[in-house]
Amino acid sequence: MDLGIRDRVAIVTGGSMGLGKAVARELAREKARVVISARNEPRLRAAAEEIRRETGTQVLAIPADMTRPDEIRALVDQTVDRWGTVEIAVANAGGPPGTRFETTAAEDFERAIDLNLMSTIRFAQEVAPHMKARRWGRFIAITSVSAKQPLPGLILSNTARAGVGGFVKTMATEMAPFGVLCNVVAPGYTRTGRVEDLAEERARNEERPMDEILAEMGSRIPLGRMGEPEEFAAAVAFLASARASYITGTTLQVDGGFVQGLF
C-alpha cells in the first residue's frame, strides 16, 4: 500500500533506538524525508546511517535534548532550513523510572512531566505553525498503554502520559480546521530495550529470573506474545499517512489486546 507520504518532511524524536528508530525506518521506507533526534549523538548518527543504507532515503541526524526548549526550537529550525517545512512530527521520549507513590518525591514527578508531557507540548508549539501554513500535517505522540490502563509500579509514567493524551486530544480539535491531524499511539509490551530494563528491575526487586518476568509479561497479552517494534511502527506510519485522512483526536493502542477497557 502506498501511504502517500513520499517526500513529506518528518521529524522523529527519540529516533536513535527502540520504537523511535523503528518509526523513523518505516517512514523512510515510505520515502518520507526523515529527521531523527536524540541526545546521544554517536548513536543517533549511527542510526541515521543505518536507515539510509536500508532504505536509500534521505535521513538527517540532529542531536537535541527534548527537555530543553532552545534545543527543540533549533531542531525544528534546522529541519526547516534544510527542507523548507515540517509536515509529520512524532513526539517520542523515554519513559521515567519505575516507582511507587510512597517512594516518589515531588521532584520526580516534575522531571517525568518535563520529559514526557512538557517536551510534547513544546515540540507541538514549534511544529504546528509550519503545518498550519501548509494546511496539512500529522502530529503523533507516542505514550504507553499506561495512559489508558495505569500499570503497577509506574506511577510517573501513568501520570505524565495521561496528560499527553489530554493535551493531544485538545490540540486535535483546535488544529482540525487547518488540516492538521493529531493522535496518540500507545504501545503495550513491545520487545525493546526499555521493556527489558523494566523487566530487569522487576527481576531484581522480586528476586526472580529476568526470563521468567519476560515470559510472564507475554502471557498476560491475549495474543500470547510481546509486540515487535516493526509492528508498532507500521501503525504510526499509517496515522502519518494520507490514508489516515479522517482520523484525529484518538489514542490507538498497539498492545496485542492487553488493555481491557472499551474505550
C-alpha positions, 0 to 999 in steps of 0.5 A: 500500500502506498501511504502517500507520504513520499517526500513529506518532511518528518521529524522523529524524536527519540529516533536513535533506538527502540520504537523511535528508530523503528518509526523513523525506518518505516517512514523512510521506507515510505520515502518520507524525508526523515529527521531523527533526534536524540541526545546521544549523538554517536548513536543517533548518527549511527542510526541515521546511517543505518536507515539510509543504507536500508532504505536509500532515503534521505535521513538527517541526524540532529542531536537535541535534548527534548527537555530543553526548549532552545534545543527543540526550537533549533531542531525544528529550525534546522529541519526547516532550513534544510527542507523548507517545512515540517509536515509529520512530527512524532513526539517520542521520549523515554519513559521515567523510572519505575516507582511507587507513590510512597517512594516518589518525591515531588521532584520526580514527578516534575522531571517525568512531566518535563520529559514526557508531557512538557517536551510534547507540548513544546515540540507541538508549539514549534511544529504546528505553525509550519503545518498550519501554513501548509494546511496539512500535517500529522502530529503523533505522540507516542505514550504507553498503554499506561495512559489508558490502563495505569500499570503497577509500579509506574506511577510517573509514567501513568501520570505524565502520559495521561496528560499527553493524551489530554493535551493531544486530544485538545490540540486535535480539535483546535488544529482540525480546521487547518488540516492538521491531524493529531493522535496518540499511539500507545504501545503495550509490551513491545520487545525493546530495550526499555521493556527489558530494563523494566523487566530487569528491575522487576527481576531484581526487586522480586528476586526472580529470573529476568526470563521468567518476568519476560515470559510472564509479561507475554502471557498476560497479552491475549495474543500470547506474545510481546509486540515487535517494534516493526509492528508498532511502527507500521501503525504510526506510519499509517496515522502519518499517512494520507490514508489516515485522512479522517482520523484525529483526536484518538489514542490507538493502542498497539498492545496485542489486546492487553488493555481491557477497557472499551474505550 
